[in-house]
Each structure stands twice: as structure tokens, then as C-alpha cells.
Amino acid sequence: MASNLPMSPQLEQIHGEIRDHFRALANGFQRLDKIKDTTRQSKQLEELTEKMRECKRLVKEFDRELKDEEGRNSPEVNKQLNDEKQSMIKELNSYVALRKTYMSTLGNKKVELFDMGAGVSGEPTAEENVQVASSMSNQELVDAGMKRMDETDQAIERSKQVVEQTLEVGTQTAANLKGQTDQMGRVVNHLDTIQFSIKKASQLVKEIGRQVATDKCIMGFLFLIVCGVVAIIIVKIVNPNNKDIRDIPGLAPPAQSRKLLYLRNQDYM
């Protein structure tokens, strides 16, 4: 019996966990026979599938530990442990075939070992799988099981790579969007500054225009005054005897008056 096999504590722990899962699978399929509702049957099958996935992982871990301890065990012990491993693989495959039978009954045709892919036309039935598994040797069963496990691991690794690439692309996109948002913020700030400068320039131009208009008025008024003074001077020069025009203070008298004044001064001398 398996309980009498010489195992290391690590192997014994893994072996015990596998046996516990096998007992849970057996009880689960027994309860499945009593369930009539298809929805509950599907849920129960999903739970059993999770247990089978865990069994697959534990069998793979059992095989890895067995290979690590192979050099420390005798050939007879190694043979017994390998037989036990092959027996567990056979038992696991029997549960897989039983799961396929229930899935086929529920009308689900996309059934693969440990959900490794979708079913195709011409897929063998559960009974044919059992017959093929029975005709295979223990080593062939081990190789087939390991191959499927490796394929599952490769599919998981590919999925992880896709997820990592997606996260990386998302991170780069977020960084680019943040950079563009910052750049747009700077552009808006520059536009606000330009708009403020334009308003200040408009106010300054208006103020300068008002000042220029005031200066023009003053210059025009002064120009009129100068023109009036020049006109009076010209009229006094042309018509010095015109009494209607008063003498401008500070302006020299007409030439005739200057001559009479000169003659008077001569008489006194």
C-alpha cells in the first residue's frame, strides 16, 4: 500500500495532499449524481475541475521531488515510488474522463484536460479516452500527463507575457497622456499671458491716443494765436495809418512816426 512506502517528509506531505484531493473528488462526483439542476451541476463541475488542477500541480511537484531524491533512494524504493506516481496519474485521468462524461451530458463540447483548449469536431468520447488510457503503458501515461502539464504551463506563461505587455503599453500610454496634458496646460497659460498683454497694450494705445488728441488741440490753439499775431503785424506794416487796429505792445511804431520823432529831436538840438 502507498502508506507503507518509504518517503521523505516532503514527499509524504505531497502524497497526503494528493490523496485528500482524490477523496474530495470521489465524494464530489457522488454528490453530483444526486444533483438534478443543471446550473448546480455546472457549478459543482467547476469546483471539481479546480481540485483536478490542484492535483495536477501536486503530481508535478511529487515528480520533481522524486527526481531530486532519486539518487538517495535504492532502486527498489525508486520503483515503488514511480509506480505510486503512475497510479496517481491513472486515477487523476479517470476523474478527468468522468468529468468529460458529465460535461458531455450537460451539452458542453468544449472539454479538455485542465481547460487546455476548446474541443474540435471528431473529439474522442469519454469512453474512448478511457479505453486509450487503459491501453497505454504507465510510462506513456506519465509522458502524456507531463506533456499536457508542460503545455498548460507554456500557455500560462504566454498569458502572463501578454498581460505584462498590456500593462507596459498601458503605462506608456498613461505617461504620454500625462505629458500631453502638461503641455496643453503650459499652452493655455501662455495664451492667458498673451491675452493679458494684448489687453494692456490696447489700454496703453487708447491712453496714448487721448494724450495725442489733447496735445493736438493745444498745438492747434497756439497755432491760431500765432497766426493772429502774424496777421496783425502784417496789417500794421502794410497800412500803418489804420486806426482801427491798436498797436501791439512791444511792437515798434510805423516808419513815418519814427521819422517825425527824429526831426523833432533835431529841432531841439
C-alpha positions as a Python dict, from the first residue, in 0.01 Angstrom:
ca = {
    (1, 'M'): (0, 0, 0),
    (2, 'A'): (101, 357, -56),
    (3, 'S'): (107, 429, 317),
    (4, 'N'): (386, 171, 362),
    (5, 'L'): (613, 330, 103),
    (6, 'P'): (937, 478, 234),
    (7, 'M'): (906, 852, 166),
    (8, 'S'): (1076, 1165, 283),
    (9, 'P'): (865, 1407, 488),
    (10, 'Q'): (827, 1634, 186),
    (11, 'L'): (709, 1353, -42),
    (12, 'E'): (481, 1218, 227),
    (13, 'Q'): (317, 1558, 270),
    (14, 'I'): (261, 1600, -105),
    (15, 'H'): (132, 1242, -131),
    (16, 'G'): (-111, 1303, 153),
    (17, 'E'): (-245, 1619, -11),
    (18, 'I'): (-298, 1435, -340),
    (19, 'R'): (-487, 1156, -163),
    (20, 'D'): (-703, 1411, 16),
    (21, 'H'): (-791, 1571, -317),
    (22, 'F'): (-874, 1228, -463),
    (23, 'R'): (-1114, 1160, -175),
    (24, 'A'): (-1273, 1501, -226),
    (25, 'L'): (-1312, 1427, -599),
    (26, 'A'): (-1476, 1092, -528),
    (27, 'N'): (-1721, 1249, -283),
    (28, 'G'): (-1787, 1536, -523),
    (29, 'F'): (-1880, 1308, -811),
    (30, 'Q'): (-2105, 1107, -578),
    (31, 'R'): (-2289, 1425, -478),
    (32, 'L'): (-2305, 1524, -846),
    (33, 'D'): (-2521, 1218, -919),
    (34, 'K'): (-2779, 1346, -671),
    (35, 'I'): (-2798, 1696, -821),
    (36, 'K'): (-3075, 1743, -1078),
    (37, 'D'): (-3042, 2114, -1152),
    (38, 'T'): (-2807, 2178, -1447),
    (39, 'T'): (-2685, 2507, -1306),
    (40, 'R'): (-2582, 2348, -979),
    (41, 'Q'): (-2423, 2060, -1172),
    (42, 'S'): (-2215, 2306, -1374),
    (43, 'K'): (-2103, 2482, -1056),
    (44, 'Q'): (-2014, 2150, -894),
    (45, 'L'): (-1813, 2051, -1202),
    (46, 'E'): (-1623, 2379, -1187),
    (47, 'E'): (-1529, 2310, -824),
    (48, 'L'): (-1417, 1956, -916),
    (49, 'T'): (-1214, 2097, -1204),
    (50, 'E'): (-1031, 2328, -965),
    (51, 'K'): (-945, 2029, -747),
    (52, 'M'): (-815, 1841, -1052),
    (53, 'R'): (-596, 2138, -1141),
    (54, 'E'): (-455, 2131, -789),
    (55, 'C'): (-397, 1756, -821),
    (56, 'K'): (-208, 1815, -1144),
    (57, 'R'): (16, 2068, -972),
    (58, 'L'): (79, 1836, -678),
    (59, 'V'): (160, 1538, -904),
    (60, 'K'): (410, 1752, -1091),
    (61, 'E'): (564, 1865, -761),
    (62, 'F'): (570, 1500, -645),
    (63, 'D'): (758, 1401, -960),
    (64, 'R'): (1008, 1684, -914),
    (65, 'E'): (1078, 1588, -554),
    (66, 'L'): (1107, 1225, -658),
    (67, 'K'): (1372, 1309, -913),
    (68, 'D'): (1562, 1514, -656),
    (69, 'E'): (1565, 1221, -412),
    (70, 'E'): (1628, 951, -672),
    (71, 'G'): (1999, 941, -600),
    (72, 'R'): (1945, 895, -228),
    (73, 'N'): (1698, 606, -260),
    (74, 'S'): (1755, 247, -354),
    (75, 'P'): (1636, 123, -697),
    (76, 'E'): (1357, -75, -533),
    (77, 'V'): (1229, 230, -345),
    (78, 'N'): (1250, 440, -662),
    (79, 'K'): (1050, 177, -850),
    (80, 'Q'): (780, 171, -582),
    (81, 'L'): (757, 549, -577),
    (82, 'N'): (738, 565, -957),
    (83, 'D'): (461, 304, -955),
    (84, 'E'): (274, 509, -697),
    (85, 'K'): (316, 821, -911),
    (86, 'Q'): (185, 638, -1218),
    (87, 'S'): (-106, 506, -1014),
    (88, 'M'): (-196, 860, -909),
    (89, 'I'): (-177, 978, -1270),
    (90, 'K'): (-410, 696, -1377),
    (91, 'E'): (-653, 783, -1102),
    (92, 'L'): (-642, 1151, -1199),
    (93, 'N'): (-705, 1062, -1565),
    (94, 'S'): (-1003, 852, -1460),
    (95, 'Y'): (-1155, 1155, -1287),
    (96, 'V'): (-1082, 1363, -1595),
    (97, 'A'): (-1266, 1108, -1812),
    (98, 'L'): (-1555, 1107, -1565),
    (99, 'R'): (-1568, 1487, -1578),
    (100, 'K'): (-1584, 1474, -1956),
    (101, 'T'): (-1877, 1235, -1936),
    (102, 'Y'): (-2073, 1474, -1713),
    (103, 'M'): (-1980, 1771, -1930),
    (104, 'S'): (-2098, 1586, -2239),
    (105, 'T'): (-2424, 1514, -2063),
    (106, 'L'): (-2465, 1884, -1989),
    (107, 'G'): (-2412, 1963, -2356),
    (108, 'N'): (-2071, 2127, -2317),
    (109, 'K'): (-1847, 2012, -2601),
    (110, 'K'): (-1550, 2234, -2517),
    (111, 'V'): (-1381, 1997, -2276),
    (112, 'E'): (-1007, 1945, -2242),
    (113, 'L'): (-787, 1824, -1962),
    (114, 'F'): (-747, 2115, -1715),
    (115, 'D'): (-921, 2355, -1961),
    (116, 'M'): (-629, 2346, -2204),
    (117, 'G'): (-830, 2434, -2512),
    (118, 'A'): (-1160, 2415, -2696),
    (119, 'G'): (-1296, 2091, -2832),
    (120, 'V'): (-1289, 2017, -3206),
    (121, 'S'): (-1504, 1803, -3428),
    (122, 'G'): (-1416, 1436, -3410),
    (123, 'E'): (-1300, 1460, -3047),
    (124, 'P'): (-1292, 1118, -2880),
    (125, 'T'): (-1569, 1043, -2635),
    (126, 'A'): (-1509, 980, -2266),
    (127, 'E'): (-1539, 603, -2316),
    (128, 'E'): (-1282, 609, -2596),
    (129, 'N'): (-1046, 813, -2378),
    (130, 'V'): (-1076, 555, -2103),
    (131, 'Q'): (-1001, 276, -2349),
    (132, 'V'): (-699, 461, -2490),
    (133, 'A'): (-571, 533, -2139),
    (134, 'S'): (-613, 166, -2044),
    (135, 'S'): (-415, 52, -2347),
    (136, 'M'): (-125, 285, -2267),
    (137, 'S'): (165, 179, -2053),
    (138, 'N'): (244, 350, -1727),
    (139, 'Q'): (538, 535, -1878),
    (140, 'E'): (326, 653, -2171),
    (141, 'L'): (64, 778, -1931),
    (142, 'V'): (331, 962, -1734),
    (143, 'D'): (477, 1114, -2052),
    (144, 'A'): (134, 1215, -2179),
    (145, 'G'): (43, 1370, -1845),
    (146, 'M'): (373, 1557, -1822),
    (147, 'K'): (337, 1679, -2179),
    (148, 'R'): (-6, 1820, -2108),
    (149, 'M'): (122, 1979, -1790),
    (150, 'D'): (409, 2141, -1981),
    (151, 'E'): (170, 2267, -2246),
    (152, 'T'): (-51, 2413, -1977),
    (153, 'D'): (247, 2584, -1815),
    (154, 'Q'): (355, 2725, -2151),
    (155, 'A'): (5, 2859, -2212),
    (156, 'I'): (8, 3022, -1868),
    (157, 'E'): (347, 3179, -1937),
    (158, 'R'): (224, 3315, -2269),
    (159, 'S'): (-78, 3461, -2095),
    (160, 'K'): (148, 3623, -1835),
    (161, 'Q'): (363, 3775, -2110),
    (162, 'V'): (56, 3915, -2281),
    (163, 'V'): (-65, 4064, -1952),
    (164, 'E'): (279, 4218, -1884),
    (165, 'Q'): (295, 4363, -2235),
    (166, 'T'): (-55, 4503, -2195),
    (167, 'L'): (38, 4663, -1863),
    (168, 'E'): (354, 4809, -2015),
    (169, 'V'): (161, 4958, -2307),
    (170, 'G'): (-96, 5097, -2065),
    (171, 'T'): (178, 5256, -1854),
    (172, 'Q'): (342, 5415, -2159),
    (173, 'T'): (7, 5543, -2282),
    (174, 'A'): (-70, 5694, -1942),
    (175, 'A'): (273, 5863, -1935),
    (176, 'N'): (221, 6003, -2285),
    (177, 'L'): (-124, 6132, -2196),
    (178, 'K'): (13, 6296, -1881),
    (179, 'G'): (288, 6465, -2083),
    (180, 'Q'): (38, 6591, -2339),
    (181, 'T'): (-189, 6718, -2062),
    (182, 'D'): (100, 6910, -1903),
    (183, 'Q'): (196, 7055, -2241),
    (184, 'M'): (-162, 7167, -2304),
    (185, 'G'): (-165, 7330, -1961),
    (186, 'R'): (150, 7526, -2046),
    (187, 'V'): (0, 7634, -2380),
    (188, 'V'): (-315, 7757, -2204),
    (189, 'N'): (-103, 7954, -1957),
    (190, 'H'): (90, 8114, -2244),
    (191, 'L'): (-235, 8205, -2419),
    (192, 'D'): (-365, 8366, -2100),
    (193, 'T'): (-44, 8567, -2070),
    (194, 'I'): (-67, 8680, -2432),
    (195, 'Q'): (-432, 8778, -2390),
    (196, 'F'): (-347, 8981, -2081),
    (197, 'S'): (-61, 9153, -2266),
    (198, 'I'): (-292, 9236, -2557),
    (199, 'K'): (-544, 9395, -2320),
    (200, 'K'): (-271, 9603, -2153),
    (201, 'A'): (-138, 9711, -2493),
    (202, 'S'): (-489, 9811, -2604),
    (203, 'Q'): (-536, 10023, -2291),
    (204, 'L'): (-194, 10185, -2344),
    (205, 'V'): (-274, 10267, -2707),
    (206, 'K'): (-605, 10424, -2605),
    (207, 'E'): (-430, 10634, -2339),
    (208, 'I'): (-165, 10747, -2585),
    (209, 'G'): (-437, 10834, -2834),
    (210, 'R'): (-614, 11051, -2580),
    (211, 'Q'): (-290, 11227, -2490),
    (212, 'V'): (-205, 11284, -2857),
    (213, 'A'): (-553, 11428, -2920),
    (214, 'T'): (-511, 11668, -2626),
    (215, 'D'): (-168, 11776, -2746),
    (216, 'K'): (-304, 11836, -3097),
    (217, 'C'): (-578, 12059, -2960),
    (218, 'I'): (-325, 12264, -2763),
    (219, 'M'): (-93, 12293, -3063),
    (220, 'G'): (-381, 12397, -3284),
    (221, 'F'): (-486, 12669, -3040),
    (222, 'L'): (-130, 12801, -3017),
    (223, 'F'): (-103, 12793, -3393),
    (224, 'L'): (-419, 13004, -3426),
    (225, 'I'): (-281, 13256, -3177),
    (226, 'V'): (48, 13281, -3364),
    (227, 'C'): (-132, 13316, -3694),
    (228, 'G'): (-347, 13602, -3548),
    (229, 'V'): (-42, 13788, -3419),
    (230, 'V'): (137, 13750, -3751),
    (231, 'A'): (-172, 13873, -3935),
    (232, 'I'): (-195, 14185, -3716),
    (233, 'I'): (174, 14257, -3768),
    (234, 'I'): (139, 14227, -4143),
    (235, 'V'): (-165, 14458, -4147),
    (236, 'K'): (18, 14723, -3939),
    (237, 'I'): (314, 14711, -4172),
    (238, 'V'): (106, 14737, -4485),
    (239, 'N'): (-134, 15005, -4353),
    (240, 'P'): (32, 15187, -4065),
    (241, 'N'): (-228, 15468, -4061),
    (242, 'N'): (-515, 15232, -3988),
    (243, 'K'): (-651, 15348, -3654),
    (244, 'D'): (-890, 15060, -3620),
    (245, 'I'): (-602, 14833, -3529),
    (246, 'R'): (-435, 14906, -3199),
    (247, 'D'): (-62, 14883, -3163),
    (248, 'I'): (65, 14562, -3027),
    (249, 'P'): (258, 14613, -2704),
    (250, 'G'): (629, 14575, -2762),
    (251, 'L'): (598, 14621, -3139),
    (252, 'A'): (792, 14916, -3298),
    (253, 'P'): (579, 15209, -3429),
    (254, 'P'): (538, 15269, -3803),
    (255, 'A'): (825, 15417, -4008),
    (256, 'Q'): (662, 15762, -4057),
    (257, 'S'): (621, 15814, -3687),
    (258, 'R'): (983, 15726, -3636),
    (259, 'K'): (1085, 15993, -3896),
    (260, 'L'): (881, 16271, -3728),
    (261, 'L'): (1026, 16182, -3395),
    (262, 'Y'): (1375, 16213, -3545),
    (263, 'L'): (1302, 16565, -3686),
    (264, 'R'): (1173, 16689, -3354),
    (265, 'N'): (1484, 16580, -3184),
    (266, 'Q'): (1690, 16774, -3441),
    (267, 'D'): (1496, 17098, -3368),
    (268, 'Y'): (1570, 17080, -3006),
    (269, 'M'): (1932, 17047, -3073),
}
